Amino acid sequence: MDDVIDGVMPDAADPNRRRRNRKILIRLCWTVLAALIAFIVTKGTDWLTSEHDARVSNEADDKADRAGPAFSASVRLDAQYAEAQIFDSPFSPQDKKTLLGMEPKGDPLTPFYTAHHGRGVSFSDVRHPAMKVKSPGYSEEWLMDILSDRKASLVITGMRIKGLQCTPAKAATVISVRGQAGGSYEGMFFDLTRSTTTPLITGDEEEHYGEPFFKYKKIDLGNGAAPEGLRLQVTSGTQDCSWKAFQASYVDSDGEHTKDITDNGKDFVVHGFAGRPQQVFEVRSHGPFVTECKILDDGRYTC
């Protein structure tokens, strides 16, 4: 009977105190170790799970971020700083008499321009030697605002004219305004007589004036970047030209892409000036208000 009791007697009943304490300590250590392992396994599982969940969530956010348009762009024709007006038809003798008889009181020219469907154009950048334009006629300008609400960054690295078509210019009459120039503004300049893919840098204070825009510049968008405002000038020499879109090339985390920027679905149009003008007039701030210029044999003129 004593043997049976000894066989089932718990360790705590071990008559040897030192051995009994050692067994209790060993059991306690195993219990602590098991608890520690369980804690580590639980935390490790939670960490792996949370890391996976975060990765899946980030991938979903990135996918949603890229699902929408990379950027939006609005474009509008800008004739605020026009330095001249061009007209498709020569003025009648009576219109010519009216024009030459004008006085610099009020604003007599604007109604005249409107009545004869004048088109505001510029020439400061076109005729600047750094631009090296072979047909130094006139340019027309557009203001472009570009905005991206993407969280990820993207960079516009190129701009070209897409779907160009040209015909000989109709305009053969011009009225230029001496001293009207407002200076050169920072932006891009396309000379369609040379290239549809290489815009040049404009801006009086630009170090690389007249050189390829994207050789020295880029347009950063997304990731909280401020909207970009551009002034785009286009000259077509002695041709009237139209095109479907300004096509932007951009780079994001998925690689290289292109996006067309249209004028609300309409074609862009730029008007050239005939190689042999029929009538040229100049408006001055002193002397006769409007003067008729002399057209030379080679198509040039002097005022």
C-alpha positions as a printed Julia matrix, in Angstrom:
303×3 Matrix{Float64}:
   0.0     0.0      0.0
   2.8     2.41     0.78
   4.39    1.55    -2.58
   1.2     2.46    -4.46
   0.89    5.72    -2.6
   4.55    6.45    -3.39
   3.85    5.78    -7.09
   1.1     8.4     -7.33
   2.47   10.85    -4.81
   2.9    14.36    -6.39
   6.34   15.9     -6.63
   5.38   18.37    -3.95
   5.23   15.45    -1.56
   8.8    14.39    -2.32
  10.44   14.13     1.1
  13.69   15.47    -0.38
  13.27   19.23    -0.22
  16.18   20.05    -2.56
  14.97   17.63    -5.23
  11.4    18.82    -4.78
  12.37   22.49    -5.25
  14.44   21.65    -8.32
  11.49   19.88    -9.97
   9.17   22.79    -9.2
  11.7    25.28   -10.69
  12.07   23.17   -13.83
   8.32   23.05   -14.3
   8.07   26.8    -13.78
  10.8    27.43   -16.37
   9.02   25.22   -18.9
   5.78   27.07   -18.27
   7.44   30.46   -18.76
   9.24   29.24   -21.89
   6.0    27.87   -23.36
   4.25   31.17   -22.63
   7.11   33.12   -24.23
   7.05   30.95   -27.35
   3.29   31.35   -27.61
   3.68   35.15   -27.28
   6.38   35.27   -29.95
   4.38   33.08   -32.33
   1.26   35.22   -31.83
   3.08   38.51   -32.33
   4.99   37.14   -35.32
   1.77   35.98   -36.92
   0.17   39.37   -36.24
   3.19   41.15   -37.74
   3.22   38.97   -40.86
  -0.52   39.38   -41.23
  -0.41   43.15   -40.78
   2.5    43.44   -43.22
   0.57   41.43   -45.79
  -2.58   43.46   -45.18
  -0.64   46.71   -45.5
   0.97   45.53   -48.74
  -2.38   44.49   -50.17
  -3.9    47.81   -49.07
  -1.03   49.8    -50.62
  -1.31   47.85   -53.85
  -5.03   48.54   -53.93
  -4.44   52.24   -53.24
  -1.8    52.41   -55.97
  -4.1    50.66   -58.42
  -6.94   53.05   -57.59
  -4.53   56.03   -57.86
  -3.51   54.94   -61.36
  -7.06   54.11   -62.45
  -7.95   57.72   -63.15
  -6.32   60.14   -65.63
  -2.64   60.82   -65.02
  -3.33   64.56   -65.25
  -5.84   67.02   -66.63
  -5.12   70.01   -68.85
  -7.13   73.03   -69.91
  -6.17   75.14   -72.93
  -7.31   78.56   -74.11
  -6.22   80.86   -76.91
  -4.47   83.96   -75.6
  -4.56   87.17   -77.63
  -4.11   89.54   -74.69
  -0.62   90.58   -75.74
  -1.15   90.62   -79.51
   1.43   92.71   -81.34
  -0.38   92.67   -84.66
  -3.65   91.74   -86.36
  -3.79   89.74   -89.58
  -6.68   89.68   -92.06
  -7.59   87.25   -94.84
  -8.84   89.95   -97.25
  -7.37   93.33   -98.22
  -9.29   96.39   -97.11
 -11.54   98.22   -99.56
 -10.59  101.78  -100.51
 -13.2   103.09   -98.08
 -11.97  100.85   -95.2
  -8.41  101.91   -95.96
  -9.42  105.57   -95.83
 -11.2   104.97   -92.51
  -8.18  103.24   -91.04
  -5.66  105.89   -92.13
  -7.93  108.68   -90.87
  -8.21  107.32   -87.32
  -7.1   109.43   -84.35
  -5.61  108.04   -81.11
  -8.69  108.86   -79.08
 -10.5   106.18   -77.15
 -10.15  102.76   -78.79
 -11.0   103.08   -82.5
  -9.0   100.03   -83.57
 -10.76   97.25   -81.65
 -14.14   97.71   -83.4
 -12.29   97.85   -86.72
 -10.45   94.59   -85.95
 -13.69   92.89   -84.96
 -15.61   94.05   -88.0
 -12.91   92.69   -90.33
 -12.33   89.43   -88.43
  -8.79   90.24   -87.36
  -6.66   87.59   -85.72
  -4.34   88.67   -82.88
  -0.74   87.48   -83.36
   2.72   88.1    -81.9
   6.19   88.39   -83.39
   8.79   89.18   -80.68
   9.9    85.58   -80.17
   9.45   84.65   -83.84
  11.88   87.34   -84.92
  14.41   86.9    -82.14
  17.76   85.78   -83.65
  18.11   82.98   -81.08
  15.0    81.25   -82.49
  16.58   80.97   -85.94
  13.17   81.06   -87.65
  13.56   81.03   -91.45
  10.13   82.52   -92.11
   9.85   85.26   -89.45
   6.13   85.84   -89.68
   3.84   85.67   -86.64
   2.88   83.31   -83.86
  -0.31   82.54   -81.97
  -0.39   81.63   -78.29
  -2.23   79.28   -75.98
  -2.26   79.14   -72.2
  -2.18   75.62   -70.79
  -2.85   74.69   -67.15
  -1.82   71.16   -66.13
  -2.88   69.51   -62.87
  -2.51   66.01   -61.41
  -4.28   64.83   -58.26
  -2.35   61.56   -58.15
  -0.57   60.66   -54.93
   2.33   59.2    -56.91
   4.75   61.4    -58.86
   4.9    61.63   -62.64
   7.06   63.7    -64.99
   6.22   65.16   -68.41
   9.34   64.7    -70.54
   8.15   65.73   -73.99
   5.5    67.58   -76.0
   4.71   67.28   -79.69
   2.08   68.41   -82.18
  -0.11   65.53   -83.38
  -2.06   65.28   -86.63
  -0.68   68.35   -88.43
  -2.19   69.56   -91.72
  -1.2    72.75   -93.54
  -2.26   74.84   -96.56
  -0.91   78.12   -97.99
  -1.72   81.07   -95.75
  -4.72   83.2    -96.67
  -3.82   86.29   -94.66
  -2.21   88.96   -96.82
  -3.01   92.08   -94.78
  -1.51   93.04   -91.44
  -1.76   95.88   -88.96
   1.18   95.94   -86.56
   1.33   98.02   -83.41
   4.77   99.49   -82.68
   5.65   99.3    -79.0
   2.81   96.88   -78.21
   5.16   94.04   -77.3
   4.88   92.93   -73.69
   8.13   91.02   -73.64
   8.86   87.34   -73.98
   7.07   85.02   -71.55
   8.37   81.75   -70.14
   7.06   78.74   -72.02
   7.43   76.73   -75.24
   7.73   77.77   -78.87
   6.92   75.49   -81.84
   8.19   76.41   -85.3
   6.11   74.19   -87.58
   8.36   74.98   -90.55
  11.12   73.01   -88.82
   9.74   70.55   -86.28
   6.54   69.32   -84.65
   8.37   67.45   -81.9
  10.91   69.92   -80.47
   9.51   72.94   -78.63
  12.01   75.69   -77.83
  12.42   77.69   -74.61
  10.97   81.21   -74.43
  11.38   83.88   -71.77
  13.7    86.88   -71.79
  15.39   85.8    -68.59
  15.82   82.14   -69.53
  19.44   81.03   -69.71
  18.75   78.65   -72.61
  16.42   80.88   -74.6
  15.75   79.4    -78.06
  17.09   75.93   -77.17
  15.09   72.67   -76.91
  12.74   72.89   -73.92
  13.0    69.31   -72.66
  16.75   69.25   -72.98
  16.93   71.51   -69.95
  13.47   71.31   -68.34
  10.8    68.86   -67.23
   7.33   69.18   -65.71
   6.8    67.5    -62.32
   3.24   66.56   -61.37
   1.48   64.5    -58.71
   2.59   63.88   -55.12
   1.29   67.29   -54.09
   3.16   69.23   -56.8
   1.67   72.61   -57.7
  -0.25   72.92   -61.01
   1.9    73.89   -63.97
   1.04   76.85   -66.19
   2.55   77.03   -69.68
   2.41   79.52   -72.54
   2.68   77.71   -75.87
   3.5    79.71   -78.99
   3.17   78.27   -82.48
   4.33   79.78   -85.77
   3.62   78.35   -89.21
   5.46   80.77   -91.48
   3.56   81.2    -94.74
   1.04   78.42   -94.06
  -2.26   78.02   -92.23
  -2.07   74.88   -90.09
  -4.35   72.79   -87.91
  -3.63   69.83   -85.64
  -5.56   67.44   -83.42
  -3.71   67.74   -80.12
  -0.6    68.57   -78.16
   0.64   65.1    -77.23
   2.52   64.94   -73.92
   4.97   62.15   -73.08
   5.23   61.32   -69.39
   6.88   58.8    -67.08
   5.46   57.25   -63.91
   6.13   54.1    -61.88
   4.58   51.98   -64.66
   6.89   53.32   -67.38
   6.47   55.7    -70.31
   3.1    56.88   -71.62
   1.49   59.53   -73.83
  -1.61   61.66   -73.33
  -3.37   63.91   -75.85
  -4.26   67.47   -74.8
  -7.07   68.84   -76.97
  -8.98   72.1    -77.18
 -12.22   70.61   -75.81
 -12.25   68.18   -78.71
 -11.67   70.88   -81.37
  -8.67   71.18   -83.66
  -6.02   73.76   -82.91
  -5.49   76.32   -85.7
  -2.63   78.72   -86.39
  -2.68   81.32   -89.15
   0.4    82.15   -91.17
   1.01   85.18   -93.36
   1.3    85.19   -97.13
   4.8    85.3    -98.53
   3.78   88.28  -100.64
   1.53   90.57   -98.55
  -0.99   92.89  -100.21
  -1.4    95.52   -97.5
   0.67   96.36   -94.42
  -0.12   99.09   -91.89
   1.61  100.23   -88.72
   0.1   101.92   -85.67
   2.4   104.35   -83.87
   2.26  106.25   -80.61
   3.72  109.4    -82.23
   3.34  111.04   -85.62
   0.54  109.77   -87.83
  -1.54  107.29   -85.8
  -1.79  104.76   -88.67
   0.74  104.59   -91.5
   0.71  102.45   -94.66
   3.93  100.57   -95.25
   5.72  100.08   -98.55
   5.83   96.51   -99.83
   9.13   95.58  -101.51
   9.59   93.33  -104.54
  10.76   90.35  -102.47
   7.66   90.43  -100.29
   9.24   92.27   -97.39
   8.01   95.67   -96.35
   9.26   98.86   -94.76
   7.27  101.35   -92.67
